[in-house]
Amino acid sequence: MLILTRKVGESITIGDDATITVVASKGGQVRIGIDAPKSVSITRSELSESQTNDNEQKAKEN
């Protein structure tokens, strides 16, 4: 895993088409803005983990 330090207003670029900008930082939370083509799927990790857990539970029930 690559770990970077950024300040509010600073960005990183991923590939040729995606830019992540630190918008705000307050109370241990960081707000980010993501600029990427609509074809790029962006999902918060807790949502994808929840979906995986739901699918595993359904598979066990069958």
GICORHU-V878371 format. One record per pair of residues at least 12 apart in sequence whose ideal C-beta (glycine too) atoms are under 7 Angstrom apart, sorted by the first residue. I is the first residue (numbers start at 0). J is the second residue. Records with the same first field share a line. If there is no record, write none. Layout:
BEGIN
I=J, J
END
This chain:
BEGIN
5=21
6=21
7=21, 23, 24
8=21
9=21
16=35, 36
17=33, 34, 35, 39
18=34
19=31, 33
20=32
END
